[in-house]
């Protein structure tokens, strides 16, 4: 059964019984964002539902975070856009003084759009049917195919999408500007550009990232380390979300020893390079 995420951020966890008793004991594996479609794969337990995401990740999500039935089906066929501001509030009126309809939609959340923007505001509808307005510059097209046909432009767009998360703190399983992990950062950078990749720090068969040689590494490619992944920015620099003391979040480092951004431990730990591109 198809369903839609109906809250700003829905934790995807490993164990429904533990989550119901004490959420701190159930490991966060991912975060699902408003408007994202999921497939329900089994029966609810402890008010948690097993789901599979459209990019193949599985886990359990709170039952009350899901919209199902005809409303979900209707939502899935509406024209949608994606939030590209780090955070955005849906307001009842197209002015900053409007009452807040929905607060804190994160970068990557999806809304349905009604008509064209007017005076810098876009009318939107949330999955549960509530309506309001978002600043038009907080939204971008929701791509389901690569956002650019030209390879260099697509590489640059992926790198730019990753940079939107600079300064975000590290959170295991996180995928928003409130906290994001290494594979969350890389997968969101690609997803914002219309490409679904495996949401983990490894190459996985059946997904569009294939092995490449380290000497061929270019902007937008992924660099893998033991239990870690980064996105290459070119000129020896890469962006990643790291839990290392002193960084604790999304930063840019360099493979080059003469750079002030050099991090000496990672260059010698590269296990693989992955590329979407031929």
N, C-alpha and C positions, 0 to 999 in steps of 0.2 A: 504494500500500500504506500502510495506517495503521501508525503507530509511536507510542511513548510515550517521553518523555524520562526516562531512568533514572538520572540523576545530579542532584546538588543544583542545579548551574548548568552549562549547556552553551553555550559560545560559538557564535554563528552568524556565519560569516565569508564573505568574498567569493571566496577563491581556494584551492582544496584543495591545489594543488601548493606554493604558498608556505607554507601552514599546516603541511604535513608537514615542510618543510625548516626553516622558522623561523617559529613562530607570531607573532613580533613584526613580521613583514613583511606579514601578511595582515590586512586591516582588519576589525575587529569591527563588525558591523552591528546585532547584537541579542544578547540572552541569553535562552535558553529554560530554563524552570525545571522542577524535578522534577514529573512527573505530567502535564505538558502534552502534548496530542496533536499530532502533525504528520503530514503526508502525504509519503512518499518519492516523489520525482518522477523519479528516474533511477538510473543505475548508480553504484556507489561508485568513487571515484578517490583514490589515495593515502590509503586508510582514512578518507576523508571521503565523506559522503552528501548529495546535494542534497535539500532538503526545502522544503515550503511550510507555514507555520504556519496555524492556524485563523483568524488575522486577516489572512492574505494576504501576509505577508512571506516572502521567499525567501532562501536562502543555503545554506551547507554546514555540516554538523555532524559531529563525530567519530562514526564508526561504532559505537564501543564505548559511546557515550552513549545509544544507542537500544535500546529493547525492542521486538521485533517478534514476529509469529506469534500463536499462541493465547494466550500470556500477555498480550500487549498488548490483544488483543480482550477478554479477561476483565477486564483492568483498566478498560477504558473503560466497562464497564457497572456497575461497582461504585459504591455511594454514596460520594461524596467530599466533603471539606472543604478549605478553603484556609488556609494559615498566615498569620496576621495579626500575629504577633510579628515583630520585625525579624529575629531569628534563633531557631531552635528546634532542640534535639537530641531525637532519638527514643531513648528509653531502654528497656532490656530489662525493667525492672520499673516499676510505678507508684509510684516514689519517687525522690527526687533522688539517692540513692546508686546507682541502677541503672547497669549498664554501658551505654556508648554504642553503640547500634546504627547510627545515622546522625547525623553531626554537621553542624551549620550549615545546616539547611534555611532558605532565605531567605523573607522576606515574599513571598507570591504562589505558593509551592510548593504542590503538591496531594498529599494522602494519602487513601487509602481508610479509612473508619471502620468499626469493628466494634461494634455495640451502642451503648448509651448511656454517657455519662461516669459514673464512679464515684469519689467522694472527690476530685474535681478533676482526674482523669486520664481520657484518652480512648485506648482501644485503637485502633491504626492498623496498616495494612498498606502497605508500599511497593510500587512497581510490580514489583520483582523477587521479591516474595513474602516478604521479611523482615517480621517483625512487631515491635511494641513499643508504647511509650506516649508520648504527648505531653500536656503540660499542657492541660487543656480550654480555658483562657482564651487559649491560643495559636492557637486555631482558630476559624473562622467558616464559615457556609454558603458553598458554592461556587455562586455565582449564574450562571445562563445566561440569565436575563432580568433586566430592571432590578429592583434590590433593593427599590425603593419605587414605589408607584403614584402617590402624591402628589408633584407636581412640586417643591414646596419642600423636602420631605424628601429627595427624590432629589438635588437640587442640593446640599443640606447634606452628604449622605453622600459625594458625589464630592469635595467640598472637604475633608472630614475624612480621606478615604482618601489624598489628596495630602499632607496634613500628617503622615502616618505616616513620610514620608521626610525630614522636616526635619533638616538637619544632615548628610545623606548627601553625600559628596564627588562631584564631577563625574567621570563616565567616559563617553567617547564610546561609544555602543552599549550602555551599561550599563542594567540594569533591576532592580537589587537594592540593599539598604542598604549594600553594599560600594562601590557607585558607580553613578550613574544619570545619563542625559542628559536634555535637556529634553523630548523626545517620549516617552522611556521613562517619565518621571514622569507625564505627562498620560495616556498610554495605560494605565498600571497603575492610576491613580486610577479611571478608567472601568471597567477590567476587573474590579477588585475589587468593583464595584457591578453587575456583570453585563452590561456594554456593551462590545463590541469596536469600537474606532475605529482609524483608520489610524495606524500607529506611525511618524509622521514629522512634520516641522514644516511641513506644508502641508495645505490642504483637498484632499480627493481624492474624486472622484465615485464613488458606489457604497457609501460609508460614511455612517454616520448623523449626522455633523457637517455642518451646512449653513451657508451664509453668513448673517451677521446684521449689523445696523448697530451701530456702536460706541456709539451713544447708548442702545441697548437691552441692552447688556452686563449680565449678572447672574451671580450666584454659580454656579460650575460651568462657565461658558462658557470657550472657549479664545481666547486673544489671540495673533495671529501677527505676527512680525517677520521681517525677512530672515534665513533660516536658523535661526529660533528660535521657540519656542512657550511660552506660560505659561498657567496656569489662574487665572481670576479668582475672588477670594474675597469681593468686595463692598467697599463703602466705599473704593473706589479702590485696594485692595490686591490683589496677585496673588502666586502662588507659582510658582517656576520653578527649574530646575537650570541654573546658569550657570557658565561657566569663567572669568569675569572675575576678574582678580587682586584679592584681598581678600575675595572671596566663595567661589569655588571649590566650588560645591555647591548644595544646595537651600536657598533662602532666601525670605523674604517681602519684597517691595518695594512701593512705592506710586507711583501716578501723580500724587499731589497734592504740589505743591512745599512746602506747609507741614508735611508729615509727616516725621518723622525717618527714615522708611524710603524716602524719595523717591530715585529713581534718574533723573537728568535725561536720560540718553541715549535711553531706550526709548520714552517717550510719543510723541515725534515720529516714531518709526520704525514705528508700527503699520501693517501692510499689510492685515489682515483680522481679523474676529472670527467665530468659529464657534460654533454652538450645536446641541446635541442636541434642544433643546426647540422646540416650535412657537412 
